[in-house]
Amino acid sequence: MPHPKRRHSSTRRDKRRTHDKAQLPQLAKCPSTGTIHVYHRAYYVDGDLYYKGKQVMEGAKA
């Protein structure tokens, strides 16, 4: 494998690493139930499955 002929500077290394930081997930509030959930993900409220503020699936009745 080829090896670099000269050492890369710390500035060049740091420029490459600028996008490597961790990010917090985007959160949204459901307009129908008022719960906080992650964007573009289905979420459960009292056993019922919701997506985009609409009930997608009913929970099992016990």
mmJSON file of the N, C-alpha and C atoms, coordinates in Angstrom:
{"data_MODEL":{"atom_site":{
"group_PDB":["ATOM","ATOM","ATOM","ATOM","ATOM","ATOM","ATOM","ATOM","ATOM","ATOM","ATOM","ATOM","ATOM","ATOM","ATOM","ATOM","ATOM","ATOM","ATOM","ATOM","ATOM","ATOM","ATOM","ATOM","ATOM","ATOM","ATOM","ATOM","ATOM","ATOM","ATOM","ATOM","ATOM","ATOM","ATOM","ATOM","ATOM","ATOM","ATOM","ATOM","ATOM","ATOM","ATOM","ATOM","ATOM","ATOM","ATOM","ATOM","ATOM","ATOM","ATOM","ATOM","ATOM","ATOM","ATOM","ATOM","ATOM","ATOM","ATOM","ATOM","ATOM","ATOM","ATOM","ATOM","ATOM","ATOM","ATOM","ATOM","ATOM","ATOM","ATOM","ATOM","ATOM","ATOM","ATOM","ATOM","ATOM","ATOM","ATOM","ATOM","ATOM","ATOM","ATOM","ATOM","ATOM","ATOM","ATOM","ATOM","ATOM","ATOM","ATOM","ATOM","ATOM","ATOM","ATOM","ATOM","ATOM","ATOM","ATOM","ATOM","ATOM","ATOM","ATOM","ATOM","ATOM","ATOM","ATOM","ATOM","ATOM","ATOM","ATOM","ATOM","ATOM","ATOM","ATOM","ATOM","ATOM","ATOM","ATOM","ATOM","ATOM","ATOM","ATOM","ATOM","ATOM","ATOM","ATOM","ATOM","ATOM","ATOM","ATOM","ATOM","ATOM","ATOM","ATOM","ATOM","ATOM","ATOM","ATOM","ATOM","ATOM","ATOM","ATOM","ATOM","ATOM","ATOM","ATOM","ATOM","ATOM","ATOM","ATOM","ATOM","ATOM","ATOM","ATOM","ATOM","ATOM","ATOM","ATOM","ATOM","ATOM","ATOM","ATOM","ATOM","ATOM","ATOM","ATOM","ATOM","ATOM","ATOM","ATOM","ATOM","ATOM","ATOM","ATOM","ATOM","ATOM","ATOM","ATOM","ATOM","ATOM","ATOM","ATOM","ATOM","ATOM","ATOM"],
"id":[1,2,3,4,5,6,7,8,9,10,11,12,13,14,15,16,17,18,19,20,21,22,23,24,25,26,27,28,29,30,31,32,33,34,35,36,37,38,39,40,41,42,43,44,45,46,47,48,49,50,51,52,53,54,55,56,57,58,59,60,61,62,63,64,65,66,67,68,69,70,71,72,73,74,75,76,77,78,79,80,81,82,83,84,85,86,87,88,89,90,91,92,93,94,95,96,97,98,99,100,101,102,103,104,105,106,107,108,109,110,111,112,113,114,115,116,117,118,119,120,121,122,123,124,125,126,127,128,129,130,131,132,133,134,135,136,137,138,139,140,141,142,143,144,145,146,147,148,149,150,151,152,153,154,155,156,157,158,159,160,161,162,163,164,165,166,167,168,169,170,171,172,173,174,175,176,177,178,179,180,181,182,183,184,185,186],
"type_symbol":["N","C","C","N","C","C","N","C","C","N","C","C","N","C","C","N","C","C","N","C","C","N","C","C","N","C","C","N","C","C","N","C","C","N","C","C","N","C","C","N","C","C","N","C","C","N","C","C","N","C","C","N","C","C","N","C","C","N","C","C","N","C","C","N","C","C","N","C","C","N","C","C","N","C","C","N","C","C","N","C","C","N","C","C","N","C","C","N","C","C","N","C","C","N","C","C","N","C","C","N","C","C","N","C","C","N","C","C","N","C","C","N","C","C","N","C","C","N","C","C","N","C","C","N","C","C","N","C","C","N","C","C","N","C","C","N","C","C","N","C","C","N","C","C","N","C","C","N","C","C","N","C","C","N","C","C","N","C","C","N","C","C","N","C","C","N","C","C","N","C","C","N","C","C","N","C","C","N","C","C","N","C","C","N","C","C"],
"label_atom_id":["N","CA","C","N","CA","C","N","CA","C","N","CA","C","N","CA","C","N","CA","C","N","CA","C","N","CA","C","N","CA","C","N","CA","C","N","CA","C","N","CA","C","N","CA","C","N","CA","C","N","CA","C","N","CA","C","N","CA","C","N","CA","C","N","CA","C","N","CA","C","N","CA","C","N","CA","C","N","CA","C","N","CA","C","N","CA","C","N","CA","C","N","CA","C","N","CA","C","N","CA","C","N","CA","C","N","CA","C","N","CA","C","N","CA","C","N","CA","C","N","CA","C","N","CA","C","N","CA","C","N","CA","C","N","CA","C","N","CA","C","N","CA","C","N","CA","C","N","CA","C","N","CA","C","N","CA","C","N","CA","C","N","CA","C","N","CA","C","N","CA","C","N","CA","C","N","CA","C","N","CA","C","N","CA","C","N","CA","C","N","CA","C","N","CA","C","N","CA","C","N","CA","C","N","CA","C","N","CA","C","N","CA","C","N","CA","C"],
"label_alt_id":[null,null,null,null,null,null,null,null,null,null,null,null,null,null,null,null,null,null,null,null,null,null,null,null,null,null,null,null,null,null,null,null,null,null,null,null,null,null,null,null,null,null,null,null,null,null,null,null,null,null,null,null,null,null,null,null,null,null,null,null,null,null,null,null,null,null,null,null,null,null,null,null,null,null,null,null,null,null,null,null,null,null,null,null,null,null,null,null,null,null,null,null,null,null,null,null,null,null,null,null,null,null,null,null,null,null,null,null,null,null,null,null,null,null,null,null,null,null,null,null,null,null,null,null,null,null,null,null,null,null,null,null,null,null,null,null,null,null,null,null,null,null,null,null,null,null,null,null,null,null,null,null,null,null,null,null,null,null,null,null,null,null,null,null,null,null,null,null,null,null,null,null,null,null,null,null,null,null,null,null,null,null,null,null,null,null],
"label_comp_id":["MET","MET","MET","PRO","PRO","PRO","HIS","HIS","HIS","PRO","PRO","PRO","LYS","LYS","LYS","ARG","ARG","ARG","ARG","ARG","ARG","HIS","HIS","HIS","SER","SER","SER","SER","SER","SER","THR","THR","THR","ARG","ARG","ARG","ARG","ARG","ARG","ASP","ASP","ASP","LYS","LYS","LYS","ARG","ARG","ARG","ARG","ARG","ARG","THR","THR","THR","HIS","HIS","HIS","ASP","ASP","ASP","LYS","LYS","LYS","ALA","ALA","ALA","GLN","GLN","GLN","LEU","LEU","LEU","PRO","PRO","PRO","GLN","GLN","GLN","LEU","LEU","LEU","ALA","ALA","ALA","LYS","LYS","LYS","CYS","CYS","CYS","PRO","PRO","PRO","SER","SER","SER","THR","THR","THR","GLY","GLY","GLY","THR","THR","THR","ILE","ILE","ILE","HIS","HIS","HIS","VAL","VAL","VAL","TYR","TYR","TYR","HIS","HIS","HIS","ARG","ARG","ARG","ALA","ALA","ALA","TYR","TYR","TYR","TYR","TYR","TYR","VAL","VAL","VAL","ASP","ASP","ASP","GLY","GLY","GLY","ASP","ASP","ASP","LEU","LEU","LEU","TYR","TYR","TYR","TYR","TYR","TYR","LYS","LYS","LYS","GLY","GLY","GLY","LYS","LYS","LYS","GLN","GLN","GLN","VAL","VAL","VAL","MET","MET","MET","GLU","GLU","GLU","GLY","GLY","GLY","ALA","ALA","ALA","LYS","LYS","LYS","ALA","ALA","ALA"],
"label_asym_id":["A","A","A","A","A","A","A","A","A","A","A","A","A","A","A","A","A","A","A","A","A","A","A","A","A","A","A","A","A","A","A","A","A","A","A","A","A","A","A","A","A","A","A","A","A","A","A","A","A","A","A","A","A","A","A","A","A","A","A","A","A","A","A","A","A","A","A","A","A","A","A","A","A","A","A","A","A","A","A","A","A","A","A","A","A","A","A","A","A","A","A","A","A","A","A","A","A","A","A","A","A","A","A","A","A","A","A","A","A","A","A","A","A","A","A","A","A","A","A","A","A","A","A","A","A","A","A","A","A","A","A","A","A","A","A","A","A","A","A","A","A","A","A","A","A","A","A","A","A","A","A","A","A","A","A","A","A","A","A","A","A","A","A","A","A","A","A","A","A","A","A","A","A","A","A","A","A","A","A","A","A","A","A","A","A","A"],
"label_entity_id":["1","1","1","1","1","1","1","1","1","1","1","1","1","1","1","1","1","1","1","1","1","1","1","1","1","1","1","1","1","1","1","1","1","1","1","1","1","1","1","1","1","1","1","1","1","1","1","1","1","1","1","1","1","1","1","1","1","1","1","1","1","1","1","1","1","1","1","1","1","1","1","1","1","1","1","1","1","1","1","1","1","1","1","1","1","1","1","1","1","1","1","1","1","1","1","1","1","1","1","1","1","1","1","1","1","1","1","1","1","1","1","1","1","1","1","1","1","1","1","1","1","1","1","1","1","1","1","1","1","1","1","1","1","1","1","1","1","1","1","1","1","1","1","1","1","1","1","1","1","1","1","1","1","1","1","1","1","1","1","1","1","1","1","1","1","1","1","1","1","1","1","1","1","1","1","1","1","1","1","1","1","1","1","1","1","1"],
"label_seq_id":[1,1,1,2,2,2,3,3,3,4,4,4,5,5,5,6,6,6,7,7,7,8,8,8,9,9,9,10,10,10,11,11,11,12,12,12,13,13,13,14,14,14,15,15,15,16,16,16,17,17,17,18,18,18,19,19,19,20,20,20,21,21,21,22,22,22,23,23,23,24,24,24,25,25,25,26,26,26,27,27,27,28,28,28,29,29,29,30,30,30,31,31,31,32,32,32,33,33,33,34,34,34,35,35,35,36,36,36,37,37,37,38,38,38,39,39,39,40,40,40,41,41,41,42,42,42,43,43,43,44,44,44,45,45,45,46,46,46,47,47,47,48,48,48,49,49,49,50,50,50,51,51,51,52,52,52,53,53,53,54,54,54,55,55,55,56,56,56,57,57,57,58,58,58,59,59,59,60,60,60,61,61,61,62,62,62],
"pdbx_PDB_ins_code":[null,null,null,null,null,null,null,null,null,null,null,null,null,null,null,null,null,null,null,null,null,null,null,null,null,null,null,null,null,null,null,null,null,null,null,null,null,null,null,null,null,null,null,null,null,null,null,null,null,null,null,null,null,null,null,null,null,null,null,null,null,null,null,null,null,null,null,null,null,null,null,null,null,null,null,null,null,null,null,null,null,null,null,null,null,null,null,null,null,null,null,null,null,null,null,null,null,null,null,null,null,null,null,null,null,null,null,null,null,null,null,null,null,null,null,null,null,null,null,null,null,null,null,null,null,null,null,null,null,null,null,null,null,null,null,null,null,null,null,null,null,null,null,null,null,null,null,null,null,null,null,null,null,null,null,null,null,null,null,null,null,null,null,null,null,null,null,null,null,null,null,null,null,null,null,null,null,null,null,null,null,null,null,null,null,null],
"Cartn_x":[0.836,0.0,0.879,0.432,1.236,1.162,2.248,2.324,2.554,2.067,2.291,3.769,4.206,5.614,5.881,4.897,5.043,3.887,4.14,3.13,2.055,0.778,-0.301,-0.318,-0.587,-0.615,-1.855,-1.79,-2.929,-4.142,-3.935,-5.041,-5.76,-4.995,-5.585,-6.357,-5.794,-6.467,-7.772,-7.734,-8.909,-10.004,-9.629,-10.625,-11.391,-10.7,-11.34,-12.295,-11.977,-12.764,-13.912,-14.153,-15.188,-16.575,-16.819,-18.15,-18.318,-17.34,-17.381,-18.036,-18.552,-19.121,-20.502,-20.882,-22.196,-23.262,-24.438,-25.543,-26.716,-27.456,-28.658,-29.78,-30.641,-31.739,-32.77,-33.381,-34.415,-35.692,-36.301,-37.521,-38.687,-39.872,-41.08,-42.188,-43.182,-44.341,-45.519,-46.169,-47.309,-48.495,-49.118,-50.251,-51.498,-51.659,-52.878,-52.728,-51.555,-51.402,-50.587,-49.761,-48.947,-47.667,-47.337,-46.107,-44.913,-43.744,-42.507,-41.969,-41.576,-41.056,-39.971,-39.259,-38.196,-38.842,-38.355,-38.867,-38.787,-39.758,-39.792,-39.724,-40.268,-40.311,-41.708,-42.185,-43.454,-43.225,-44.275,-44.139,-45.422,-45.267,-46.386,-46.895,-48.212,-48.868,-49.995,-49.877,-50.875,-51.155,-50.12,-50.271,-50.669,-51.041,-51.404,-50.202,-50.057,-48.936,-49.361,-48.586,-48.864,-47.719,-48.063,-47.062,-47.625,-46.874,-47.306,-48.617,-48.814,-49.993,-51.248,-51.151,-52.324,-52.11,-53.185,-53.086,-52.958,-51.893,-51.613,-52.128,-51.908,-52.309,-52.847,-53.892,-54.46,-53.699,-53.616,-52.963,-53.845,-53.254,-54.001,-54.882,-56.131,-57.05,-56.902,-56.68,-56.473,-57.757],
"Cartn_y":[-1.186,0.0,1.247,2.277,3.499,4.244,4.898,5.7,7.152,8.08,9.489,9.852,10.666,11.074,12.107,12.991,14.014,13.912,14.388,14.366,15.419,15.063,16.042,16.919,18.189,19.117,18.874,19.377,19.207,19.978,21.093,21.859,21.043,20.383,19.567,18.387,17.79,16.686,17.164,18.327,18.849,19.264,19.753,20.09,18.845,17.74,16.492,15.999,16.252,15.732,16.64,17.733,18.675,18.064,17.07,16.487,15.219,14.854,13.601,13.711,14.861,15.025,14.372,13.973,13.363,14.447,14.112,15.071,14.518,15.403,15.002,14.74,13.758,13.49,14.611,14.869,15.88,15.358,16.149,15.755,16.609,16.014,16.727,16.44,17.307,17.108,16.698,15.625,15.11,16.068,16.467,17.386,16.738,15.417,14.777,14.275,13.716,13.167,14.056,14.929,15.824,15.194,13.989,13.333,13.777,13.693,14.017,12.741,12.812,11.641,12.065,11.086,11.348,11.532,12.509,12.765,11.52,11.314,10.24,8.854,8.698,7.393,7.191,5.972,5.641,5.559,5.821,5.837,5.325,4.714,4.146,5.121,5.213,5.965,5.088,4.649,3.786,2.526,1.95,0.704,0.884,2.086,2.344,2.922,2.527,2.982,4.195,5.279,6.514,6.839,7.482,7.99,9.224,10.302,11.593,12.077,11.84,12.332,11.51,10.41,9.576,8.195,7.603,6.265,5.266,4.48,3.51,2.128,1.758,0.436,0.526,-0.233,-0.273,-1.287,-1.004,-1.922,-3.1,-4.108,-5.309,-4.996,-5.371,-5.167,-6.314,-5.989,-7.032,-7.397],
"Cartn_z":[0.0,0.0,0.0,-0.69,-0.717,0.611,0.934,2.152,1.773,2.588,2.26,2.355,1.408,1.398,2.476,2.711,3.727,4.731,5.926,6.973,6.689,6.929,6.793,8.036,7.843,8.971,9.83,11.059,11.962,11.448,10.762,10.198,9.141,8.296,7.24,7.84,8.876,9.572,10.202,10.861,11.542,10.565,9.388,8.369,7.936,7.835,7.447,8.532,9.79,10.906,11.338,10.647,11.081,11.056,10.207,10.073,10.897,11.71,12.447,13.817,14.172,15.509,15.593,16.782,17.004,17.025,16.521,16.505,17.292,17.925,18.644,17.643,17.908,16.979,17.007,15.852,15.758,16.4,17.26,17.941,17.468,17.487,17.081,18.089,18.112,18.983,18.111,18.492,17.728,17.874,16.765,16.865,17.469,17.317,17.819,19.254,19.621,20.969,21.897,21.336,22.15,22.683,22.24,22.706,21.87,22.478,21.784,21.153,19.876,19.174,18.195,17.64,16.668,15.298,14.522,13.176,12.308,11.447,10.448,11.066,12.278,12.924,13.515,13.448,14.088,15.592,16.378,17.828,18.47,19.648,20.382,21.429,21.547,22.609,23.134,24.379,25.021,24.195,23.617,22.862,21.411,20.99,19.601,18.859,17.604,16.794,15.965,16.046,15.315,14.369,13.243,12.31,11.639,11.654,11.094,11.694,12.998,13.694,13.485,12.718,12.467,13.062,13.54,14.109,12.954,13.008,11.957,12.35,13.602,14.066,15.473,15.735,17.076,17.916,19.205,20.121,20.445,21.023,21.4,22.608,22.552,23.666,24.651,25.9,26.908,27.617],
"occupancy":[1.0,1.0,1.0,1.0,1.0,1.0,1.0,1.0,1.0,1.0,1.0,1.0,1.0,1.0,1.0,1.0,1.0,1.0,1.0,1.0,1.0,1.0,1.0,1.0,1.0,1.0,1.0,1.0,1.0,1.0,1.0,1.0,1.0,1.0,1.0,1.0,1.0,1.0,1.0,1.0,1.0,1.0,1.0,1.0,1.0,1.0,1.0,1.0,1.0,1.0,1.0,1.0,1.0,1.0,1.0,1.0,1.0,1.0,1.0,1.0,1.0,1.0,1.0,1.0,1.0,1.0,1.0,1.0,1.0,1.0,1.0,1.0,1.0,1.0,1.0,1.0,1.0,1.0,1.0,1.0,1.0,1.0,1.0,1.0,1.0,1.0,1.0,1.0,1.0,1.0,1.0,1.0,1.0,1.0,1.0,1.0,1.0,1.0,1.0,1.0,1.0,1.0,1.0,1.0,1.0,1.0,1.0,1.0,1.0,1.0,1.0,1.0,1.0,1.0,1.0,1.0,1.0,1.0,1.0,1.0,1.0,1.0,1.0,1.0,1.0,1.0,1.0,1.0,1.0,1.0,1.0,1.0,1.0,1.0,1.0,1.0,1.0,1.0,1.0,1.0,1.0,1.0,1.0,1.0,1.0,1.0,1.0,1.0,1.0,1.0,1.0,1.0,1.0,1.0,1.0,1.0,1.0,1.0,1.0,1.0,1.0,1.0,1.0,1.0,1.0,1.0,1.0,1.0,1.0,1.0,1.0,1.0,1.0,1.0,1.0,1.0,1.0,1.0,1.0,1.0,1.0,1.0,1.0,1.0,1.0,1.0],
"B_iso_or_equiv":[0.0,0.0,0.0,0.0,0.0,0.0,0.0,0.0,0.0,0.0,0.0,0.0,0.0,0.0,0.0,0.0,0.0,0.0,0.0,0.0,0.0,0.0,0.0,0.0,0.0,0.0,0.0,0.0,0.0,0.0,0.0,0.0,0.0,0.0,0.0,0.0,0.0,0.0,0.0,0.0,0.0,0.0,0.0,0.0,0.0,0.0,0.0,0.0,0.0,0.0,0.0,0.0,0.0,0.0,0.0,0.0,0.0,0.0,0.0,0.0,0.0,0.0,0.0,0.0,0.0,0.0,0.0,0.0,0.0,0.0,0.0,0.0,0.0,0.0,0.0,0.0,0.0,0.0,0.0,0.0,0.0,0.0,0.0,0.0,0.0,0.0,0.0,0.0,0.0,0.0,0.0,0.0,0.0,0.0,0.0,0.0,0.0,0.0,0.0,0.0,0.0,0.0,0.0,0.0,0.0,0.0,0.0,0.0,0.0,0.0,0.0,0.0,0.0,0.0,0.0,0.0,0.0,0.0,0.0,0.0,0.0,0.0,0.0,0.0,0.0,0.0,0.0,0.0,0.0,0.0,0.0,0.0,0.0,0.0,0.0,0.0,0.0,0.0,0.0,0.0,0.0,0.0,0.0,0.0,0.0,0.0,0.0,0.0,0.0,0.0,0.0,0.0,0.0,0.0,0.0,0.0,0.0,0.0,0.0,0.0,0.0,0.0,0.0,0.0,0.0,0.0,0.0,0.0,0.0,0.0,0.0,0.0,0.0,0.0,0.0,0.0,0.0,0.0,0.0,0.0,0.0,0.0,0.0,0.0,0.0,0.0],
"pdbx_formal_charge":[null,null,null,null,null,null,null,null,null,null,null,null,null,null,null,null,null,null,null,null,null,null,null,null,null,null,null,null,null,null,null,null,null,null,null,null,null,null,null,null,null,null,null,null,null,null,null,null,null,null,null,null,null,null,null,null,null,null,null,null,null,null,null,null,null,null,null,null,null,null,null,null,null,null,null,null,null,null,null,null,null,null,null,null,null,null,null,null,null,null,null,null,null,null,null,null,null,null,null,null,null,null,null,null,null,null,null,null,null,null,null,null,null,null,null,null,null,null,null,null,null,null,null,null,null,null,null,null,null,null,null,null,null,null,null,null,null,null,null,null,null,null,null,null,null,null,null,null,null,null,null,null,null,null,null,null,null,null,null,null,null,null,null,null,null,null,null,null,null,null,null,null,null,null,null,null,null,null,null,null,null,null,null,null,null,null],
"auth_seq_id":[1,1,1,2,2,2,3,3,3,4,4,4,5,5,5,6,6,6,7,7,7,8,8,8,9,9,9,10,10,10,11,11,11,12,12,12,13,13,13,14,14,14,15,15,15,16,16,16,17,17,17,18,18,18,19,19,19,20,20,20,21,21,21,22,22,22,23,23,23,24,24,24,25,25,25,26,26,26,27,27,27,28,28,28,29,29,29,30,30,30,31,31,31,32,32,32,33,33,33,34,34,34,35,35,35,36,36,36,37,37,37,38,38,38,39,39,39,40,40,40,41,41,41,42,42,42,43,43,43,44,44,44,45,45,45,46,46,46,47,47,47,48,48,48,49,49,49,50,50,50,51,51,51,52,52,52,53,53,53,54,54,54,55,55,55,56,56,56,57,57,57,58,58,58,59,59,59,60,60,60,61,61,61,62,62,62],
"auth_comp_id":["MET","MET","MET","PRO","PRO","PRO","HIS","HIS","HIS","PRO","PRO","PRO","LYS","LYS","LYS","ARG","ARG","ARG","ARG","ARG","ARG","HIS","HIS","HIS","SER","SER","SER","SER","SER","SER","THR","THR","THR","ARG","ARG","ARG","ARG","ARG","ARG","ASP","ASP","ASP","LYS","LYS","LYS","ARG","ARG","ARG","ARG","ARG","ARG","THR","THR","THR","HIS","HIS","HIS","ASP","ASP","ASP","LYS","LYS","LYS","ALA","ALA","ALA","GLN","GLN","GLN","LEU","LEU","LEU","PRO","PRO","PRO","GLN","GLN","GLN","LEU","LEU","LEU","ALA","ALA","ALA","LYS","LYS","LYS","CYS","CYS","CYS","PRO","PRO","PRO","SER","SER","SER","THR","THR","THR","GLY","GLY","GLY","THR","THR","THR","ILE","ILE","ILE","HIS","HIS","HIS","VAL","VAL","VAL","TYR","TYR","TYR","HIS","HIS","HIS","ARG","ARG","ARG","ALA","ALA","ALA","TYR","TYR","TYR","TYR","TYR","TYR","VAL","VAL","VAL","ASP","ASP","ASP","GLY","GLY","GLY","ASP","ASP","ASP","LEU","LEU","LEU","TYR","TYR","TYR","TYR","TYR","TYR","LYS","LYS","LYS","GLY","GLY","GLY","LYS","LYS","LYS","GLN","GLN","GLN","VAL","VAL","VAL","MET","MET","MET","GLU","GLU","GLU","GLY","GLY","GLY","ALA","ALA","ALA","LYS","LYS","LYS","ALA","ALA","ALA"],
"auth_asym_id":["A","A","A","A","A","A","A","A","A","A","A","A","A","A","A","A","A","A","A","A","A","A","A","A","A","A","A","A","A","A","A","A","A","A","A","A","A","A","A","A","A","A","A","A","A","A","A","A","A","A","A","A","A","A","A","A","A","A","A","A","A","A","A","A","A","A","A","A","A","A","A","A","A","A","A","A","A","A","A","A","A","A","A","A","A","A","A","A","A","A","A","A","A","A","A","A","A","A","A","A","A","A","A","A","A","A","A","A","A","A","A","A","A","A","A","A","A","A","A","A","A","A","A","A","A","A","A","A","A","A","A","A","A","A","A","A","A","A","A","A","A","A","A","A","A","A","A","A","A","A","A","A","A","A","A","A","A","A","A","A","A","A","A","A","A","A","A","A","A","A","A","A","A","A","A","A","A","A","A","A","A","A","A","A","A","A"],
"auth_atom_id":["N","CA","C","N","CA","C","N","CA","C","N","CA","C","N","CA","C","N","CA","C","N","CA","C","N","CA","C","N","CA","C","N","CA","C","N","CA","C","N","CA","C","N","CA","C","N","CA","C","N","CA","C","N","CA","C","N","CA","C","N","CA","C","N","CA","C","N","CA","C","N","CA","C","N","CA","C","N","CA","C","N","CA","C","N","CA","C","N","CA","C","N","CA","C","N","CA","C","N","CA","C","N","CA","C","N","CA","C","N","CA","C","N","CA","C","N","CA","C","N","CA","C","N","CA","C","N","CA","C","N","CA","C","N","CA","C","N","CA","C","N","CA","C","N","CA","C","N","CA","C","N","CA","C","N","CA","C","N","CA","C","N","CA","C","N","CA","C","N","CA","C","N","CA","C","N","CA","C","N","CA","C","N","CA","C","N","CA","C","N","CA","C","N","CA","C","N","CA","C","N","CA","C","N","CA","C","N","CA","C","N","CA","C","N","CA","C"],
"pdbx_PDB_model_num":[1,1,1,1,1,1,1,1,1,1,1,1,1,1,1,1,1,1,1,1,1,1,1,1,1,1,1,1,1,1,1,1,1,1,1,1,1,1,1,1,1,1,1,1,1,1,1,1,1,1,1,1,1,1,1,1,1,1,1,1,1,1,1,1,1,1,1,1,1,1,1,1,1,1,1,1,1,1,1,1,1,1,1,1,1,1,1,1,1,1,1,1,1,1,1,1,1,1,1,1,1,1,1,1,1,1,1,1,1,1,1,1,1,1,1,1,1,1,1,1,1,1,1,1,1,1,1,1,1,1,1,1,1,1,1,1,1,1,1,1,1,1,1,1,1,1,1,1,1,1,1,1,1,1,1,1,1,1,1,1,1,1,1,1,1,1,1,1,1,1,1,1,1,1,1,1,1,1,1,1,1,1,1,1,1,1]
}}}
